[in-house]
Amino acid sequence: MHYQLEIPPRVIIGTDARTSVAQEAMNFGWSRVLVVSDPFHEASGRTSEINELLSKAGLEVSVYSGVTGEPDTEMVTRGLKQFKADKCEGIVALGGGSVIDTAKTISVLAVNDGTVQQYMGTDTVTKPGVGVIALPTTSGTGSEATRVVVIGDSQSSLKMSGRSKAYVPSVAILDYKLTMSMPKPLTAASGIDALTHAIEAYVSRQANDFTDLLALSAVRLIRNSIEHVWHDGSDEDARQDMLMGSFQAGIAFSNSSVGLVHSMSEPLGACFHVPHGLSNAMLLPAVTKFSVAGAPSRYAEIARCMDLANSSMADEECCQLLIDGLQQLNRELEIPSPKSFGIGKALYEEHIEKMAGDAAAAGSTGNNPVIPTIDQINEIYRSTYDT
């Protein structure tokens, strides 16, 4: 067996690492830069801070803060139009996964002619993009580390996924201070999202020795810090650990795969506008309960890494403790169910058949430890509605 690793060529980690952004841009020979961000960071002054760092170094800056939610084709198209109109040469992405995915997709389309839809799927990009320097402000998607983007189709509302080496950022700058302003709900949802990445990477049928090391390290970091940052967002050590856990989990799943949680999460998000991290969090306990039979020793190891079990316990007992622990973590972090999120039961039931069909057809479903039937996916959706 052999495997190929795709990770950012350069990673800068530490307190105030964001101050290196201008030098990194100049290392590429860029003179005009598109900063992709969102209204929150523009209002908070973070976008202006990055803009100033770039401008002081003599770079011309165009700011696109039009990522107003989960990324879609319209947001990408508007950003691409601005990139070309202002004759930019590279991109700096400041934000969470939505911003970084948008930036990575703009980067690819700036070089490759065609539509967003043409560059979804696996290895569909023919030429490298213009380059992205990613500064994550959340500890969740790990997009700064991955070869993956998730973009919604503005017309059909379908969430599309692209997987290609061209989507790997050129530089990842990990500065935990950029995550300090995350509110509690986002801290919880993005944190469980990162934990989901780590768990699914470890139990994936595509897992390998390298991704195993990173996935388990991410599980430990996230488990030991997520409750701390939720209860006390000013805990700098915990914020640093969450950011590193998210980054490691991103590398792990990008080089192995995610599984059924993500396959089911994307239709749920598309149908009911549930943010990606939150829909993953809603589904993780139920999907884990369904999947443990396919990889009991691996799920048991995750339980031990989360300090939910110890080495003297049988795998079956560890797996049950893991399921219970994930349910309890969701309760403690106040992760809503689809019902408490505001989705009516009748409307939810009406969409289950379509969601299950889309989830069954998703590529990551085949990498789950247990490959479900559509009827089984239906039942998982139903079991998740009010739990």
C-alpha positions as CSV (number, residue, x, y, z in Angstrom):
1,M,0.0,0.0,0.0
2,H,1.1,3.5,-0.7
3,Y,-0.4,6.9,-0.2
4,Q,0.2,10.5,-1.2
5,L,0.2,13.5,1.2
6,E,-1.1,16.9,0.2
7,I,-0.5,19.6,2.8
8,P,0.2,23.3,2.7
9,P,3.8,23.9,1.6
10,R,4.4,26.5,4.3
11,V,2.8,26.8,7.8
12,I,3.5,29.6,10.3
13,I,2.3,29.0,13.8
14,G,2.2,31.1,17.0
15,T,1.2,34.2,18.8
16,D,1.0,37.2,16.4
17,A,1.9,35.0,13.4
18,R,-0.6,37.1,11.4
19,T,2.0,39.9,11.3
20,S,4.0,37.8,8.8
21,V,1.2,38.0,6.1
22,A,2.8,40.8,4.1
23,Q,6.2,39.1,3.9
24,E,4.5,35.9,2.8
25,A,2.7,37.8,0.1
26,M,5.9,39.5,-1.1
27,N,7.7,36.1,-1.2
28,F,5.3,35.2,-4.0
29,G,6.1,38.4,-5.8
30,W,2.6,39.7,-5.5
31,S,2.0,43.5,-5.8
32,R,-1.8,43.5,-5.8
33,V,-3.7,41.3,-3.4
34,L,-7.4,40.4,-2.9
35,V,-8.3,40.1,0.8
36,V,-11.3,37.8,1.1
37,S,-13.2,38.2,4.4
38,D,-16.7,38.7,5.7
39,P,-18.8,41.5,7.3
40,F,-18.1,40.4,10.9
41,H,-14.3,40.7,10.5
42,E,-14.7,44.0,8.6
43,A,-16.8,45.4,11.4
44,S,-14.5,44.1,14.1
45,G,-11.5,45.8,12.5
46,R,-9.6,42.5,11.8
47,T,-9.9,43.0,8.0
48,S,-8.5,46.5,8.4
49,E,-5.6,45.2,10.4
50,I,-4.6,42.7,7.7
51,N,-5.2,45.4,5.0
52,E,-2.9,47.8,6.9
53,L,-0.1,45.2,7.3
54,L,-0.2,44.6,3.5
55,S,-0.4,48.2,2.6
56,K,2.5,49.3,4.8
57,A,4.6,46.8,2.9
58,G,3.8,48.6,-0.3
59,L,1.1,46.1,-1.6
60,E,-2.1,47.3,-3.2
61,V,-5.1,45.8,-1.5
62,S,-8.6,45.1,-2.7
63,V,-11.0,43.9,0.0
64,Y,-13.9,41.6,-0.8
65,S,-16.0,41.0,2.3
66,G,-18.9,39.5,0.5
67,V,-18.9,36.1,2.2
68,T,-22.1,36.5,4.1
69,G,-22.8,32.9,5.1
70,E,-22.2,29.4,3.8
71,P,-20.3,30.0,0.5
72,D,-22.1,29.7,-2.8
73,T,-21.5,30.1,-6.5
74,E,-22.7,33.7,-6.4
75,M,-20.2,34.7,-3.7
76,V,-17.4,33.1,-5.6
77,T,-18.4,34.7,-8.9
78,R,-18.6,38.2,-7.3
79,G,-15.2,37.7,-5.7
80,L,-13.7,36.4,-9.0
81,K,-15.0,39.5,-10.8
82,Q,-13.4,41.8,-8.3
83,F,-10.1,39.8,-8.4
84,K,-9.9,40.3,-12.2
85,A,-11.2,43.9,-12.2
86,D,-8.6,45.0,-9.8
87,K,-5.9,43.0,-11.5
88,C,-4.9,41.1,-8.4
89,E,-2.2,38.5,-8.3
90,G,-2.9,36.6,-5.2
91,I,-5.4,36.1,-2.4
92,V,-5.3,36.5,1.4
93,A,-8.2,34.8,3.2
94,L,-9.2,36.0,6.6
95,G,-12.1,34.1,8.2
96,G,-13.6,30.7,8.9
97,G,-14.1,27.8,6.5
98,S,-16.7,29.7,4.4
99,V,-14.2,32.5,3.7
100,I,-11.3,30.2,3.0
101,D,-13.3,27.9,0.8
102,T,-14.5,30.9,-1.2
103,A,-10.9,32.2,-1.5
104,K,-9.6,28.8,-2.7
105,T,-12.3,28.5,-5.3
106,I,-11.7,32.1,-6.6
107,S,-8.0,31.2,-6.8
108,V,-8.7,28.2,-9.0
109,L,-11.2,30.0,-11.3
110,A,-8.8,32.9,-11.8
111,V,-6.6,30.5,-13.8
112,N,-9.0,27.8,-15.0
113,D,-11.7,29.0,-17.4
114,G,-15.3,27.8,-16.7
115,T,-17.8,27.6,-13.9
116,V,-17.6,26.6,-10.3
117,Q,-19.5,23.4,-11.0
118,Q,-16.9,22.3,-13.5
119,Y,-14.2,22.1,-10.8
120,M,-16.2,20.2,-8.2
121,G,-15.7,16.5,-7.8
122,T,-12.3,14.9,-7.4
123,D,-9.2,16.0,-9.2
124,T,-11.1,18.1,-11.8
125,V,-8.7,21.1,-11.7
126,T,-6.1,21.1,-14.5
127,K,-4.0,24.2,-13.5
128,P,-2.8,25.4,-10.0
129,G,-4.6,28.5,-8.8
130,V,-3.0,31.9,-8.2
131,G,-2.3,31.0,-4.5
132,V,-4.0,31.6,-1.2
133,I,-2.5,32.7,2.2
134,A,-5.1,31.4,4.7
135,L,-5.6,33.0,8.2
136,P,-8.3,30.9,10.0
137,T,-10.3,32.7,12.6
138,T,-12.3,29.7,13.7
139,S,-11.2,26.3,15.0
140,G,-13.4,24.0,13.0
141,T,-13.3,23.3,9.3
142,G,-9.5,23.0,8.9
143,S,-9.9,24.5,5.4
144,E,-6.5,26.2,5.8
145,A,-5.0,22.7,5.7
146,T,-7.1,20.8,3.1
147,R,-7.5,20.0,-0.6
148,V,-11.3,20.3,-0.1
149,V,-13.9,23.1,-0.7
150,V,-17.6,23.0,-0.2
151,I,-19.6,25.4,-2.3
152,G,-23.4,25.7,-2.6
153,D,-25.1,26.0,-6.0
154,S,-27.1,29.2,-5.8
155,Q,-29.7,27.9,-8.2
156,S,-30.3,24.4,-6.9
157,S,-29.2,24.9,-3.3
158,L,-27.2,21.7,-3.6
159,K,-23.9,21.7,-1.7
160,M,-21.0,20.7,-4.0
161,S,-17.6,19.4,-2.9
162,G,-14.3,19.8,-4.7
163,R,-11.2,17.8,-3.9
164,S,-8.0,18.7,-5.6
165,K,-4.4,19.5,-4.9
166,A,-5.1,23.0,-6.4
167,Y,-7.3,23.8,-3.4
168,V,-4.5,23.4,-0.9
169,P,-3.5,26.9,0.4
170,S,0.0,28.1,-0.4
171,V,0.5,29.3,3.2
172,A,-1.4,28.7,6.4
173,I,-0.9,31.2,9.2
174,L,-2.1,29.9,12.5
175,D,-2.5,32.7,15.1
176,Y,-4.8,31.7,17.9
177,K,-5.5,35.3,18.7
178,L,-7.6,35.5,15.6
179,T,-10.0,33.0,17.2
180,M,-10.5,34.8,20.5
181,S,-13.6,36.6,19.4
182,M,-15.6,33.5,18.5
183,P,-19.0,33.5,20.4
184,K,-20.0,30.5,22.4
185,P,-22.4,28.9,19.8
186,L,-19.7,29.1,17.0
187,T,-17.0,27.9,19.4
188,A,-19.2,24.8,20.1
189,A,-20.3,24.0,16.6
190,S,-16.9,24.6,15.0
191,G,-15.2,22.6,17.7
192,I,-17.4,19.6,17.3
193,D,-16.9,20.0,13.5
194,A,-13.2,19.6,14.1
195,L,-13.7,16.6,16.4
196,T,-15.9,15.0,13.7
197,H,-13.1,15.5,11.1
198,A,-10.6,13.8,13.4
199,I,-12.9,10.9,14.3
200,E,-14.0,10.3,10.7
201,A,-10.4,10.5,9.4
202,Y,-9.4,7.8,11.9
203,V,-12.2,5.3,11.1
204,S,-12.2,6.0,7.4
205,R,-11.5,3.1,5.0
206,Q,-8.8,5.4,3.5
207,A,-7.0,6.0,6.8
208,N,-3.2,5.5,6.8
209,D,-0.4,5.6,9.4
210,F,0.2,9.3,8.9
211,T,-3.4,10.4,9.1
212,D,-3.9,8.1,12.2
213,L,-1.2,10.0,14.1
214,L,-2.7,13.4,13.3
215,A,-6.3,12.3,13.9
216,L,-5.6,10.9,17.4
217,S,-3.5,13.9,18.3
218,A,-6.4,16.2,17.2
219,V,-8.9,14.2,19.2
220,R,-6.8,14.7,22.4
221,L,-6.2,18.4,21.8
222,I,-9.9,19.1,21.1
223,R,-11.3,16.9,23.9
224,N,-9.0,18.6,26.4
225,S,-9.8,22.1,25.4
226,I,-13.2,22.4,23.8
227,E,-15.1,22.7,27.1
228,H,-12.6,25.2,28.5
229,V,-13.0,27.6,25.5
230,W,-16.7,27.2,25.6
231,H,-16.9,28.2,29.3
232,D,-14.1,30.7,29.1
233,G,-13.4,32.1,25.7
234,S,-10.4,34.1,27.0
235,D,-8.5,30.9,27.8
236,E,-5.5,31.4,25.4
237,D,-3.9,28.0,26.0
238,A,-7.2,26.3,25.1
239,R,-7.7,28.5,22.1
240,Q,-4.2,27.6,20.8
241,D,-4.9,23.9,21.4
242,M,-8.3,24.1,19.6
243,L,-6.7,25.8,16.6
244,M,-3.9,23.2,16.4
245,G,-6.4,20.4,16.8
246,S,-8.5,21.7,14.0
247,F,-5.5,22.1,11.7
248,Q,-4.3,18.5,12.5
249,A,-7.8,17.2,11.9
250,G,-8.0,19.0,8.6
251,I,-4.8,17.5,7.3
252,A,-6.0,14.1,8.5
253,F,-9.3,14.0,6.7
254,S,-8.0,15.8,3.7
255,N,-5.5,12.9,3.2
256,S,-7.9,10.1,4.2
257,S,-11.6,10.9,4.0
258,V,-14.6,11.9,6.0
259,G,-17.5,9.5,6.3
260,L,-21.3,9.3,6.8
261,V,-21.6,12.3,9.1
262,H,-20.5,14.6,6.3
263,S,-22.5,12.7,3.7
264,M,-25.7,13.3,5.8
265,S,-24.6,16.8,7.0
266,E,-24.5,18.4,3.6
267,P,-28.1,17.6,2.6
268,L,-29.3,18.7,6.0
269,G,-27.5,22.0,5.6
270,A,-28.7,22.5,2.1
271,C,-32.4,21.8,2.8
272,F,-32.7,23.7,6.1
273,H,-29.8,26.2,6.0
274,V,-28.1,24.6,9.0
275,P,-24.4,25.8,9.1
276,H,-22.0,23.0,8.2
277,G,-20.3,22.7,11.5
278,L,-23.6,22.6,13.4
279,S,-25.2,20.0,11.2
280,N,-22.1,17.8,11.7
281,A,-22.4,18.2,15.4
282,M,-26.1,17.3,15.3
283,L,-25.4,14.1,13.5
284,L,-22.1,12.9,15.1
285,P,-23.5,10.8,18.0
286,A,-26.2,9.0,16.0
287,V,-23.9,8.2,13.1
288,T,-21.2,7.0,15.5
289,K,-23.8,4.7,17.2
290,F,-24.6,3.3,13.7
291,S,-21.0,2.9,12.6
292,V,-19.2,1.4,15.6
293,A,-19.8,-2.2,14.5
294,G,-17.7,-1.6,11.4
295,A,-14.5,-0.5,13.3
296,P,-15.0,-1.3,17.0
297,S,-11.3,-1.2,17.8
298,R,-10.8,2.2,16.2
299,Y,-13.8,3.7,17.9
300,A,-12.6,2.2,21.2
301,E,-9.2,3.9,20.7
302,I,-11.0,7.2,20.2
303,A,-12.9,6.7,23.5
304,R,-9.6,6.1,25.3
305,C,-8.0,9.2,23.7
306,M,-11.0,11.2,24.9
307,D,-10.5,9.8,28.5
308,L,-14.0,8.3,28.3
309,A,-12.5,4.8,28.7
310,N,-9.2,3.1,29.6
311,S,-7.1,0.3,28.2
312,S,-8.5,-2.4,30.6
313,M,-12.0,-2.0,29.1
314,A,-13.3,-4.2,26.3
315,D,-13.8,-2.5,22.9
316,E,-17.6,-2.9,23.1
317,E,-17.7,-1.1,26.4
318,C,-15.4,1.7,25.1
319,C,-17.7,2.2,22.1
320,Q,-20.8,2.6,24.2
321,L,-18.9,5.1,26.4
322,L,-17.9,7.0,23.3
323,I,-21.5,7.3,22.1
324,D,-22.7,8.4,25.5
325,G,-19.8,10.8,25.8
326,L,-20.6,12.5,22.4
327,Q,-24.2,12.8,23.4
328,Q,-23.2,14.4,26.7
329,L,-20.7,16.8,25.0
330,N,-23.5,18.0,22.7
331,R,-25.7,18.6,25.7
332,E,-23.0,20.5,27.6
333,L,-22.2,22.7,24.7
334,E,-25.9,23.3,24.0
335,I,-25.8,21.9,20.4
336,P,-29.4,22.1,19.2
337,S,-31.3,19.2,17.6
338,P,-33.0,19.8,14.3
339,K,-36.2,20.3,16.3
340,S,-34.7,22.9,18.6
341,F,-33.0,24.6,15.7
342,G,-36.5,25.4,14.5
343,I,-37.2,22.8,11.8
344,G,-40.8,21.6,11.9
345,K,-41.3,17.9,12.2
346,A,-43.6,17.6,9.2
347,L,-41.2,19.6,7.0
348,Y,-38.3,17.5,8.2
349,E,-40.1,14.3,7.4
350,E,-41.0,15.6,4.0
351,H,-37.3,16.1,3.1
352,I,-35.9,12.9,4.6
353,E,-36.2,10.8,1.5
354,K,-34.4,13.4,-0.6
355,M,-31.7,14.0,2.0
356,A,-31.1,10.2,2.4
357,G,-30.8,9.8,-1.4
358,D,-28.3,12.6,-1.6
359,A,-26.3,11.2,1.4
360,A,-26.2,7.7,-0.1
361,A,-24.9,9.0,-3.4
362,A,-22.1,11.1,-1.7
363,G,-18.6,9.9,-2.3
364,S,-17.6,9.9,1.4
365,T,-20.4,7.4,2.3
366,G,-18.3,4.6,0.8
367,N,-15.5,5.3,3.2
368,N,-17.6,4.9,6.3
369,P,-16.9,1.8,8.5
370,V,-20.4,0.6,7.8
371,I,-21.9,1.5,4.4
372,P,-25.6,2.2,5.0
373,T,-28.7,1.5,3.0
374,I,-31.0,4.4,2.2
375,D,-33.5,3.1,4.7
376,Q,-30.8,3.1,7.4
377,I,-29.9,6.7,6.6
378,N,-33.6,7.6,6.9
379,E,-33.7,6.1,10.4
380,I,-30.5,8.0,11.4
381,Y,-32.1,11.3,10.3
382,R,-35.3,10.4,12.2
383,S,-33.4,9.5,15.4
384,T,-31.5,12.8,15.3
385,Y,-34.5,15.0,15.0
386,D,-35.2,15.5,18.7
387,T,-32.0,14.3,20.4
